[in-house]
Amino acid sequence: MTVKALMRIIPGLFVTISVILGLTVNKWWFAFTLFVGLNLFQSGFTNFCPLEIFLKKMGIPEE
């Protein structure tokens, strides 16, 4: 796995899980979905993503 691949897999997984939890457990899980969406939105403009920094520090290869 590379940083580029994980940068798509992890947010997709977070959104999927939080929507399922929002529908079945508690509606406040949708706040997590909103957080992930807003983070993706801002990273598109600023090119800054905390997940990318975290993955690089873990030693995941970029390409």
Steps between C-alpha positions, in 0.01 A plus 500: 500500500608854430407834656309589183284186520441529875399866458192373315434177687501636856260796449269274300502246780440769764202642308349156443535394863372830638193495274419145607544598867291814444216295358513220756649631825477875546444793264802683648727269300409717199713773659802279433388463139480879476849537651651262243319677215613844613857379539497362145353828374765718666783270394394544139562873531797510737678175407536433875367179649581381853448137394775533239747627760405218737543234231841636397618500862393135523740425218244422229660547156371795295502323161 
